[in-house]
Amino acid sequence: MKITDVRIRTLVGIDEKPGMIYNNQKVVRVAPTDIHPEYRKKKGHISVTHVPQPDGTYRITQNFLLVETDEGITGTVGPISNPMPPVYIFTYLKPILIGQDPWDVQRLWDIMYRSCVNGRKGENMQAISYVDCALWDIRAKACGLPLYKLLGGRVQKKIRAYANTAGYPQDPESIVAAVRDLKDRGFTAIKWGVSYGPAAGDAGMKQTVETVRLLRETAGDDMMLMLDAWSSWDVPYTLRIAPKLAEYDLAWIEEPVMPDLVESYAYLNRHSPVPISGGEHEYTRWGYKGLLDADACALYQPDPAWSGGVTEVDKILGLISAYDRRASLHNSLPGLGVHMSCAWPTSVVPLAEYLMLVGEASQYFLKTPCRPEDGYFAPLETPGIGLDIDESKVDESFFLEA
């Protein structure tokens, strides 16, 4: 089998029942730029890929990677989460891939990595990741098997899901309603995003503590609760707020500081009364080895669509297990993350993320969306990863030009 083409297909559709709060000024999410009051003045979530229409629907535009072969099998991966990886795919990766055998995933990963020395992290590594995932999709489809079977089979028949509420409104009434709804839907774990960082001062800190108090009071003692700071705090702020949050039995505080501050993560991991998680914005086994050597986190969160693809994240999970630590994959493509998670025991990967709003939006065009049921995920049984396109949802499409 040979790769004959690498293309980016742009899909356009109209979502009549949008899953995401695309532009809601009640949604105030903290951002890394909130470290200083003058860095960012605009609040609210505004998406350029989901545009509200006058009739209340949303026009959705998403990019999908197609790696085509001479045997008619196409590796499909998407949606691609930002506009830069397609540029890198066209410029650097496509010339490497044409004419190659897609079965040679280890060889092709090594060639892509060595050919792109300045692409070891960030959006360039995301591009390599998407390509690698498409190659695994081809391999699994050629075998007529779901991805998890090529990863050694299913260790977990189902995996506990946690609800990531990114994009939810933050007012008390909405928080109570959301937690009750998630409990009714069978979730036993919820992650909430914070709205305030150091620039908001003591008033913002008090509001965050009040939010967590309300979450615990509404959720009850049996609900697993986590907090996501999205790289927007600093060490002094985290050490001040963590003791105030500890009484509410949080499972972790996620990304309290910027990703490159490995020693700060390690310091917080040693001194915070609430466990620290991170790694969503780290890449490759070498990046993770640095985190693990520093004992930077209690739980690590690589994303197989960002951190190096299936080939590399499988190595990262092996490394995490060798250090006797735990992981929960950042799950930007739910079907992909669940395949990989269920191929590992609960002692390594105890639960899987579901972005309640973003996850719905990102699966709009898929034939076989992967969603939790009664608080648990099960891997898809369709051949490949399960990211193939439902053409009935596509109103128009075109291929990007290199």
Secondary structure, DSSP 8 states (H G I E B T S, - for coil): --EEEEEEEEEEEEESS--S--S-TT-----GGGGSTTT----S---SSEEE-TTS-EEEEEEEEEEEETTS-EEEE---SSSHHHHHIIIIIHHHHTT--TT-HHHHHHHHHHH-GGGSSTHHHHHHHHHHHHHHHHHHHHHT-BHHHHTT--S-SSEEEEEE-TT---SHHHHHHHHHHHHHTT-SEEEEE----GGGHHHHHHHHHHHHHHHHHHH-TTSEEEEE-TT---HHHHHHHHHHHHTT-EEEEE--S-TT-HHHHHHHHHH-SS-EEE-TT--HHHHHHHHHHTT--SEE---TTTSSHHHHHHHHHHHHHHTT-EE----SSHHHHHHHHHTS-TTT--EEEEETTHHHHHTTTBSS----BTTEE----SSBSS--B-GGG-SEEEE---
